[in-house]
Structure formats: structure tokens, C-alpha cells
Amino acid sequence: MSGSGANLAGCASCKGRCCREYTVNVTVADIRRLATGMALHPREFVALKEKDDGDFRLRPGGPKFDLRLKHRPVTEGCVFLMEIAPGHARCGAYAHRPRVCANFPAALIGNTVTIRSDTLCGGSDSWNLTAMDLPALRANIMRNKAAWREHLRIAEQWNARVEGGWRTRSEDELFAFILTAEQQDSAERSASSEPSAPSEQPEQPKPAEDADIPGRPGEDAGQGGAAGEAAGTAVAGGQDVGDPAQTSA
């Protein structure tokens, strides 16, 4: 549920379906914000899911993994979902939630801010666009797209390190890099005393066009963990959010 004026009819009677049935892929920025704001290590709330089009490797030539919020085994809800009473739930990390959660149910289609037509908790008529802060939503969606570009840049840096080595990296090593990537990059640049000749900059990776649009039902949102260990739980009718996430609080 958005904090930008989207807290309307569609979320008023929230039962937390989107926090149980969507897979929430998170950016590096999302992870840092949650780790700092909730005083948690990323291992407590991030699961790695192997995917052909994932972002991060753990060993040279190995598979790539997406980073997504974990789900609880019993309730099948996001680890941050608070079960208040039967049929009622709210986000326990609301102030620090992933950006795509904050933007839900809005999406930027072309140049127009609109409401998704296939939300779990109602159709596009469940929310009133005229009551929403559309400029703020547009700005937040664009910030999320920028965050995904930065996320992919950091993934490239990490993968280059992995490919240049010989051993398998642990998930904790990946999380440490995610939390300190800028500092490490700056230190490496400062350590070089030889001025380097200007080189042509490679084209920056771009997030998918639907980076703010959650996926449709059909994928198990659950078993994370790079070594095949359960890092999340199967979510009934799990929807892969691709680059984004959803929230119900």
C-alpha cells in the first residue's frame, strides 16, 4: 500500500494477500534501507533464488540468483508481515519497505501513472486515481527504476570479482559487499597511484521495462538459498514480481 496517496479503498480492508502471494524482488538500495531501518542483517530477510536471468553469481561460471524477500513457513507471508488478527495483517517494515511496495498498486505505463488491472485484491476500479498524488507516484517509480540500474551495476561489479577468483563465495560475503559496495569501490580507486588513461565506458545495464510491474501467478516464490537450502517458503499461487514487490500494509 502506497504512502503517496494510494491508501484508498483497495487497501482499506487489507488481508495481506499481496504480501503472501507475490514474490518481492529487492534492489541493493531496498536491502540497505531495510537493514539499517530494521536493524537486521540481510540474511534475516533476503533469500537467494536461482534463475537463468538472475543478477548475482556465487562461483565462477555458476548460476545467477535473484534477491527476494523471505516468506514465513507457517503463514506463507513476507517476513515483515504482521498478523494482527484473523483476516487482518499489516507491514511491519512500512517506513522502510521496498520502493515497489510503496508504489503499489500504481504502475507507469508509457508516460502515464495508472493502476494495475490484475491486482490480487481487486481490479483497477478498487482505487481512485483522482485521490492519489500522481506526481509523487511518478517520481517514486522513476526513483525505483534508477535504483534498479544501480542494482545491476553493483551486480556487475560483484560478478567480476567472482569470475576473477577461484572459489565459491558465501551468501554472507555477498551481503557484506552489497552493504559496502561504494566504500570498496572508492578504496580500490584510491589505492591506484597510477593515473589511468580514459577508457570508453561500457553501456550501463538497463532494468526491464516492466521493472515496476509484478509478475503473474505461476512461479513458486519459495525455496531460496544458494546452496539449495530453504531460505524462504513456497507461496500459494506465487507471483514473480520480477524487479518489484508488493505490499498490503
C-alpha positions in Angstrom: 0.0 0.0 0.0 1.4 3.3 -1.0 2.3 6.1 1.3 1.9 8.6 -1.6 -1.8 8.9 -1.6 -2.7 5.4 -2.7 -4.1 4.3 0.7 -7.6 4.1 -0.7 -10.4 1.6 -0.9 -8.4 -1.2 -2.4 -6.1 -1.4 0.7 -8.6 -0.3 3.3 -9.7 -3.8 4.2 -6.2 -5.4 3.6 -5.9 -9.1 4.3 -2.3 -9.3 3.2 -2.8 -11.4 0.1 -0.2 -9.4 -1.9 2.3 -9.9 1.0 1.7 -13.7 0.8 1.3 -14.4 -2.9 3.7 -12.0 -4.6 7.4 -12.7 -4.8 9.2 -9.5 -3.9 12.5 -9.0 -5.7 14.5 -6.3 -3.9 17.2 -3.9 -5.0 20.5 -3.2 -3.3 19.0 0.1 -2.1 16.0 -1.8 -0.7 18.2 -4.2 1.2 20.3 -1.3 2.7 17.3 0.6 3.7 15.7 -2.4 5.4 18.9 -3.5 7.1 19.5 0.0 8.5 15.9 0.8 9.4 15.0 -2.5 10.9 18.5 -3.2 12.4 18.7 -6.6 10.7 21.3 -8.4 8.8 20.2 -9.1 5.2 20.4 -12.9 5.9 17.3 -12.4 8.1 15.1 -11.2 5.4 16.7 -11.9 1.9 16.5 -15.2 0.1 18.5 -16.1 -3.0 16.6 -17.8 -5.8 18.4 -19.4 -8.7 17.2 -18.0 -12.0 18.5 -18.0 -15.6 18.2 -14.2 -15.7 19.3 -13.6 -12.1 21.7 -10.9 -11.1 24.4 -12.3 -8.8 26.8 -15.3 -9.0 28.4 -17.1 -6.1 31.0 -19.1 -8.0 32.9 -18.6 -11.3 30.7 -19.8 -14.2 28.0 -20.7 -11.8 24.3 -19.9 -11.9 22.8 -16.5 -11.1 20.5 -15.6 -8.3 17.7 -13.1 -7.7 17.4 -11.4 -4.3 13.9 -11.5 -2.8 12.2 -11.1 0.5 11.8 -14.3 2.5 8.4 -15.8 3.4 7.5 -17.5 6.7 6.8 -21.2 6.5 3.6 -21.2 8.5 1.7 -18.1 7.3 3.4 -18.0 3.9 3.6 -14.3 4.4 6.5 -11.9 3.9 8.9 -12.0 6.9 7.8 -8.4 7.7 4.1 -9.1 7.5 2.4 -8.7 11.0 -0.6 -10.9 11.5 -2.8 -8.7 13.7 -5.9 -10.8 13.8 -7.6 -13.4 11.6 -8.0 -11.8 8.2 -6.1 -8.7 9.1 -2.4 -8.0 8.5 -0.1 -5.0 8.2 3.5 -4.4 7.1 5.9 -4.4 10.0 8.6 -2.5 7.9 6.3 0.1 6.4 8.6 3.1 6.8 11.5 1.1 5.2 9.6 -1.1 2.8 10.9 -1.8 -0.8 10.1 1.0 -3.1 7.9 -1.1 -5.3 5.8 -1.9 -2.3 5.4 1.8 -1.6 4.3 2.4 -5.2 1.7 -0.4 -5.3 -0.8 -0.6 -6.9 0.5 2.1 -9.3 2.5 1.4 -12.4 4.0 3.7 -15.0 2.7 2.5 -18.4 4.4 4.6 -21.1 4.3 8.1 -19.5 1.1 7.6 -17.6 0.7 6.6 -14.0 -2.1 4.1 -13.8 -3.5 1.3 -11.6 -2.7 -2.3 -12.4 -5.8 -4.2 -13.7 -4.8 -7.6 -12.3 -4.1 -6.9 -8.6 -4.9 -9.7 -6.2 -7.2 -7.5 -4.1 -9.5 -6.1 -6.7 -9.4 -4.5 -10.2 -8.3 -1.1 -11.3 -11.6 0.3 -10.1 -10.7 -0.5 -6.5 -8.6 2.6 -6.3 -9.3 6.2 -7.1 -6.6 7.8 -9.2 -8.0 11.3 -8.7 -7.3 11.0 -4.9 -3.7 9.9 -5.5 -0.6 12.1 -5.5 0.3 11.2 -9.1 3.4 13.4 -9.4 4.8 11.8 -6.2 4.0 8.3 -7.5 5.7 9.1 -10.8 8.8 10.4 -9.0 8.9 7.3 -6.8 8.5 4.9 -9.8 11.3 6.7 -11.6 13.5 6.5 -8.4 12.9 2.8 -8.3 13.9 2.4 -12.0 17.1 4.3 -11.1 17.6 2.0 -8.1 17.4 -1.0 -10.4 20.1 0.5 -12.7 22.4 0.9 -9.7 21.5 -2.6 -8.6 22.6 -4.1 -11.9 25.8 -2.0 -11.9 26.7 -3.4 -8.4 25.8 -6.9 -9.6 28.3 -6.5 -12.5 31.0 -5.4 -10.0 30.3 -8.4 -7.8 30.2 -10.9 -10.6 33.5 -9.6 -12.0 35.1 -10.3 -8.6 33.6 -13.8 -8.5 34.7 -14.6 -12.1 38.2 -13.3 -11.3 38.6 -15.7 -8.4 38.6 -19.4 -8.0 36.3 -20.2 -5.1 32.6 -20.1 -4.2 31.5 -17.0 -2.3 29.1 -17.3 0.6 25.8 -15.5 0.9 27.2 -13.5 3.8 30.1 -12.4 1.6 27.6 -11.2 -1.0 25.6 -9.4 1.7 28.7 -7.7 3.0 29.5 -6.5 -0.5 26.0 -5.2 -1.0 26.1 -3.2 2.2 29.6 -1.7 1.5 29.9 -1.7 -2.3 30.5 2.1 -2.7 33.2 2.1 0.0 35.0 -0.8 -1.5 34.9 0.7 -5.0 36.2 4.0 -3.7 39.0 2.4 -1.7 40.1 0.5 -4.8 40.2 3.6 -6.9 42.2 5.5 -4.2 44.7 2.6 -3.9 45.8 3.1 -7.5 48.5 5.7 -7.7 49.0 5.5 -11.4 46.6 7.7 -13.4 44.8 5.6 -15.9 44.1 6.6 -19.5 40.5 7.5 -20.2 38.7 4.5 -21.5 35.4 4.1 -23.2 32.7 3.5 -20.7 30.7 0.3 -21.3 27.0 0.6 -21.8 25.2 0.6 -18.4 22.8 -2.3 -17.8 19.1 -1.3 -18.0 16.3 -2.7 -15.9 13.4 -4.4 -17.7 10.7 -2.1 -19.0 8.3 -3.7 -16.6 10.6 -3.2 -13.6 7.7 -1.7 -11.5 5.1 -4.3 -12.5 4.7 -7.5 -10.5 4.5 -10.8 -12.3 1.5 -13.0 -12.8 0.8 -16.2 -10.9 2.7 -19.3 -11.8 6.1 -19.5 -10.0 7.0 -21.0 -6.7 8.1 -18.0 -4.6 9.7 -20.0 -2.0 12.8 -22.0 -1.7 15.7 -19.6 -1.6 19.3 -20.2 -0.7 22.3 -20.6 -3.0 23.2 -24.0 -1.6 19.8 -25.4 -2.1 18.8 -24.8 1.5 15.3 -23.4 2.2 15.7 -19.6 2.5 12.0 -18.9 2.0 8.8 -20.8 1.7 6.5 -21.8 -1.1 3.8 -19.3 -1.6 0.5 -20.5 -2.8 0.0 -19.2 -6.4 3.2 -17.3 -6.1 3.6 -14.4 -8.4 7.1 -13.5 -9.5 7.5 -9.7 -9.1 10.5 -9.6 -11.5 12.1 -6.4 -10.4 9.5 -5.2 -8.0 7.5 -6.1 -5.0 4.1 -5.7 -3.4 2.8 -4.8 0.0 -0.6 -4.9 1.7 0.1 -2.6 4.6 
